[in-house]
């Protein structure tokens, strides 16, 4: 792993997590994972491939988590949107 970052957002419907610097190579892989509560679904940023989307619990006790990646890019941030609630996430650049 070359670099990573995390972020937390409280009471918002859009969340972004950004690496501290530009990617060292567009050939590297960027991975991101985000989670938020409530029963609404998450919408991933265009251009990212979602590896999995896990939803557990019922109604207000529900946790939504997504795991995403992007390759062949200079994009060093990932955004996700949902209907309501707080969220957190991590992002990392992995050398290929």
ABEGO torsion letter per residue (X at the ends): XABBBBBBBBGBABBBBBBABBBABAABBBBBBBBBBEABBBBBBBGBBBABBBBBEBEAABBBBBBBBBBGBABABBBBBBABEBBBBBBBBBBX
